[in-house]
Amino acid sequence: MDEITLKVHAKINLTLEIKGVNKRGYHELDMLCCSVSPYDTVRVCRAEKVGVTMDGAESGAENTAYRAASLIFEETGVALEVEIKKGIPVGAGMGGSSADASAVFFAAVKLGIISQETADKLCVKVGSDVAYMMRGGYCRLRGEGEEITPLGEIDFSLAVVQKETGASTKEVYAGYDVAPHRGLGVDAVLRGERYYNVLERAAVTLCPSVYEVKDRLLRLYGNATMTGSGTAVFAIVGDDADEKVLKEKFADCAFAEIVKTVPRGIEIL
């Protein structure tokens, strides 16, 4: 087999806690994540040289999928061509760029180019949640995101809204470092306390629309939490939640959908 096409799902950070900074200078994370229904379609095939296109446009070293393919080429000498069709909103904190990199590593394993062990080793060179995105499901992530503990299956719906693309992940973490704080703790959340995200304050400072969306979701559903480093905000809703109502109330937003949890991060098409 020389080619594979994948459906790679978005993720939601149900809870995001920062425990400190490790010896490498990276944030020590403690997170609850789940895979959700929006997805990118990624086709990967063997090629003469590394190449990535996203929605028809060529991408270079700034693209995480390109970086993943380049690492595989350095490791094995095998070049991959990657074609991405986006379905995950950009700059939302839903793992869109990590999803595409994870799809490249997943494909390389399935095509027999690298082992799963090598894929896991290379994932951490691209991003903290790439290894998780390759697996997906409902998990607790610790360390730099590479310590993954599956927590069983969950099945519920979420309203997810992103008004606009905001500050970069790097800027949000830098903003957090200026005024670090702790939340309830993931263990407390697992015992039934509310979801939370310690990056929200920094994200709101850099992108006030996060607070606006959160306030509107709170009034509509009674709960709301930012995912990742933003700018999307989610609310847990009933299975009978009306997406038409959501879209009407958030017609001024770039993305507003009722999504479902899914059991895995990647599916083979």
C-alpha positions as CSV (number, residue, x, y, z in Angstrom):
1,M,0.0,0.0,0.0
2,D,1.4,3.4,-1.1
3,E,-1.5,5.7,-0.2
4,I,-4.0,6.2,2.6
5,T,-6.8,8.7,3.3
6,L,-7.8,9.5,6.9
7,K,-10.5,11.4,8.8
8,V,-8.7,13.1,11.7
9,H,-10.9,14.5,14.4
10,A,-10.7,17.7,16.4
11,K,-10.3,17.7,20.2
12,I,-11.8,19.6,23.1
13,N,-9.8,20.4,26.2
14,L,-12.5,19.8,28.8
15,T,-10.1,20.9,31.5
16,L,-6.6,22.5,31.2
17,E,-4.3,22.9,34.3
18,I,-0.7,24.0,34.4
19,K,1.4,22.5,37.2
20,G,4.5,24.5,36.6
21,V,7.5,24.5,34.2
22,N,9.8,21.5,33.8
23,K,13.6,21.4,33.5
24,R,13.4,21.7,29.7
25,G,11.5,25.0,30.1
26,Y,8.2,23.6,29.0
27,H,4.9,23.9,30.8
28,E,3.8,20.8,32.8
29,L,0.3,20.2,31.8
30,D,-2.6,18.2,33.3
31,M,-5.6,18.0,30.9
32,L,-8.8,16.2,30.2
33,C,-9.4,15.9,26.5
34,C,-11.9,14.3,24.2
35,S,-12.2,13.8,20.5
36,V,-15.2,15.5,18.7
37,S,-16.9,15.1,15.4
38,P,-15.4,17.9,13.2
39,Y,-12.5,16.6,11.2
40,D,-9.9,17.3,8.5
41,T,-9.5,14.8,5.6
42,V,-5.8,14.0,5.0
43,R,-4.5,11.9,2.1
44,V,-0.9,10.7,2.5
45,C,1.1,8.9,-0.2
46,R,4.7,8.0,-1.0
47,A,6.4,10.6,-3.3
48,E,9.7,11.7,-4.7
49,K,9.9,14.7,-2.4
50,V,8.1,16.0,0.7
51,G,5.1,18.2,-0.1
52,V,2.0,19.5,1.6
53,T,-1.1,21.2,0.3
54,M,-3.9,22.6,2.4
55,D,-7.2,23.3,0.7
56,G,-5.3,23.4,-2.6
57,A,-2.5,25.8,-1.5
58,E,1.1,24.6,-1.0
59,S,2.4,24.8,2.6
60,G,6.0,24.9,3.8
61,A,7.9,24.5,7.0
62,E,5.4,26.6,9.0
63,N,2.9,23.7,8.6
64,T,2.9,21.0,11.3
65,A,2.1,18.3,8.7
66,Y,5.1,19.4,6.7
67,R,7.3,19.3,9.8
68,A,6.0,15.8,10.5
69,A,6.7,14.6,7.0
70,S,10.2,16.2,7.1
71,L,11.0,14.3,10.3
72,I,9.9,11.1,8.7
73,F,12.1,11.8,5.7
74,E,15.1,12.5,8.0
75,E,14.5,9.3,9.9
76,T,13.8,6.9,6.9
77,G,14.7,8.6,3.6
78,V,11.0,8.1,2.5
79,A,9.3,11.2,1.2
80,L,5.6,11.7,1.6
81,E,3.1,13.9,-0.2
82,V,0.2,15.2,2.1
83,E,-3.1,16.7,0.9
84,I,-5.2,18.3,3.6
85,K,-8.9,19.4,3.4
86,K,-9.7,21.5,6.4
87,G,-12.9,20.9,8.5
88,I,-11.5,21.8,11.9
89,P,-11.6,25.6,12.5
90,V,-8.2,27.3,12.5
91,G,-6.9,29.0,15.6
92,A,-9.7,27.6,17.8
93,G,-7.8,25.5,20.4
94,M,-9.3,22.4,18.8
95,G,-6.1,20.8,17.7
96,G,-6.4,21.5,14.0
97,S,-2.6,21.7,13.2
98,S,-1.7,18.9,15.6
99,A,-4.4,16.8,14.0
100,D,-2.8,17.1,10.6
101,A,0.7,16.2,11.9
102,S,-0.8,13.2,13.8
103,A,-2.4,12.0,10.6
104,V,1.0,12.0,8.8
105,F,2.6,9.9,11.6
106,F,-0.4,7.6,11.7
107,A,-0.3,7.1,8.0
108,A,3.5,6.4,8.1
109,V,2.9,3.6,10.6
110,K,0.0,2.1,8.5
111,L,2.1,2.3,5.4
112,G,4.9,0.4,7.1
113,I,7.4,3.3,6.9
114,I,8.0,3.7,10.7
115,S,7.0,1.9,13.8
116,Q,4.5,3.1,16.4
117,E,7.4,3.6,18.8
118,T,9.2,5.8,16.3
119,A,6.0,7.8,15.6
120,D,5.6,8.4,19.3
121,K,9.2,9.6,19.6
122,L,8.8,12.0,16.6
123,C,5.4,13.4,17.7
124,V,6.9,15.3,20.7
125,K,9.2,17.1,18.3
126,V,6.2,18.7,16.6
127,G,3.7,19.5,19.4
128,S,2.6,18.6,22.9
129,D,-0.8,17.1,21.8
130,V,0.2,15.4,18.6
131,A,0.7,11.9,20.2
132,Y,-2.8,12.3,21.8
133,M,-4.4,13.4,18.5
134,M,-3.1,10.2,16.9
135,R,-5.1,8.1,19.4
136,G,-7.9,10.4,20.6
137,G,-10.8,9.5,22.7
138,Y,-11.4,10.6,26.3
139,C,-8.0,10.8,28.0
140,R,-6.0,12.6,30.7
141,L,-2.8,14.1,29.4
142,R,0.1,15.0,31.7
143,G,3.7,16.1,31.4
144,E,4.2,18.0,28.1
145,G,1.1,16.1,26.8
146,E,3.0,12.9,26.1
147,E,1.7,11.0,29.2
148,I,-1.7,9.7,28.0
149,T,-4.1,7.8,30.2
150,P,-7.4,6.6,28.5
151,L,-10.4,7.1,30.8
152,G,-13.0,5.0,29.0
153,E,-15.8,6.2,26.7
154,I,-18.0,9.2,27.0
155,D,-21.0,10.2,24.9
156,F,-22.4,13.7,24.9
157,S,-23.0,16.8,22.8
158,L,-21.3,20.2,23.0
159,A,-22.1,23.6,21.5
160,V,-18.8,25.0,20.2
161,V,-18.5,28.6,19.1
162,Q,-15.5,30.6,17.8
163,K,-16.1,34.2,16.9
164,E,-12.6,34.9,15.4
165,T,-9.1,33.7,15.3
166,G,-7.2,35.3,18.1
167,A,-3.7,35.3,19.7
168,S,-1.2,32.6,19.0
169,T,-0.7,29.7,21.4
170,K,2.8,31.1,22.3
171,E,1.3,34.5,23.2
172,V,-1.4,33.0,25.4
173,Y,1.1,30.9,27.3
174,A,3.3,34.0,27.7
175,G,0.3,35.9,29.0
176,Y,-0.4,33.1,31.5
177,D,3.3,33.2,32.7
178,V,2.9,36.9,33.6
179,A,0.1,36.0,36.1
180,P,0.1,32.2,36.7
181,H,-2.6,30.6,38.8
182,R,-4.1,27.2,39.6
183,G,-7.5,25.8,39.1
184,L,-9.5,23.2,41.1
185,G,-7.3,20.3,40.0
186,V,-8.1,17.6,37.5
187,D,-8.8,15.0,40.2
188,A,-11.5,17.3,41.5
189,V,-13.0,17.6,38.1
190,L,-13.0,13.8,37.7
191,R,-15.0,13.7,41.0
192,G,-17.6,16.0,39.5
193,E,-16.4,19.6,39.8
194,R,-16.9,21.9,36.9
195,Y,-14.6,22.0,33.8
196,Y,-12.1,24.9,33.6
197,N,-9.1,26.2,31.7
198,V,-6.4,28.3,33.4
199,L,-5.4,29.9,30.1
200,E,-8.8,31.7,29.8
201,R,-7.7,34.9,31.5
202,A,-4.6,35.3,29.3
203,A,-6.7,34.5,26.2
204,V,-9.4,37.0,27.1
205,T,-6.8,39.7,27.6
206,L,-5.4,39.1,24.1
207,C,-8.7,38.4,22.4
208,P,-11.8,39.9,24.3
209,S,-14.2,38.0,22.0
210,V,-13.5,34.9,24.0
211,Y,-15.2,36.4,27.0
212,E,-18.1,37.7,24.9
213,V,-18.7,34.2,23.5
214,K,-18.4,32.6,26.9
215,D,-20.9,35.0,28.4
216,R,-23.4,34.4,25.7
217,L,-23.0,30.6,26.0
218,L,-23.4,30.8,29.8
219,R,-26.7,32.7,29.4
220,L,-27.9,30.1,26.8
221,Y,-26.8,26.9,28.3
222,G,-25.7,27.6,31.9
223,N,-22.1,26.5,31.3
224,A,-19.1,27.5,29.1
225,T,-15.4,26.8,29.0
226,M,-12.6,27.8,26.6
227,T,-10.8,24.9,24.9
228,G,-7.0,24.8,24.5
229,S,-5.4,28.2,24.1
230,G,-8.6,29.5,22.4
231,T,-10.4,31.0,20.8
232,A,-13.3,28.5,20.7
233,V,-15.6,28.1,23.7
234,F,-17.8,25.1,24.4
235,A,-20.8,24.3,26.5
236,I,-22.1,20.8,27.4
237,V,-25.6,20.5,25.9
238,G,-28.4,17.9,25.7
239,D,-28.7,15.6,22.8
240,D,-31.8,17.5,21.8
241,A,-30.0,20.8,21.5
242,D,-31.1,22.7,18.3
243,E,-28.1,23.6,16.1
244,K,-30.4,26.0,14.1
245,V,-31.0,28.0,17.3
246,L,-27.2,28.1,18.0
247,K,-26.4,29.3,14.5
248,E,-29.1,32.0,14.7
249,K,-27.8,33.3,18.1
250,F,-24.2,33.2,16.9
251,A,-24.6,34.3,13.3
252,D,-21.8,36.8,13.8
253,C,-19.3,34.1,14.6
254,A,-16.9,32.2,12.3
255,F,-17.9,28.8,13.7
256,A,-21.0,27.7,15.7
257,E,-21.9,24.0,15.7
258,I,-23.4,21.2,17.9
259,V,-20.7,18.5,17.9
260,K,-20.6,15.0,19.3
261,T,-17.8,13.2,21.2
262,V,-16.2,10.4,19.2
263,P,-14.3,7.4,20.5
264,R,-11.0,7.8,18.5
265,G,-8.9,10.5,16.9
266,I,-8.4,9.0,13.4
267,E,-10.4,6.8,11.1
268,I,-9.3,5.2,7.9
269,L,-11.5,6.1,4.9
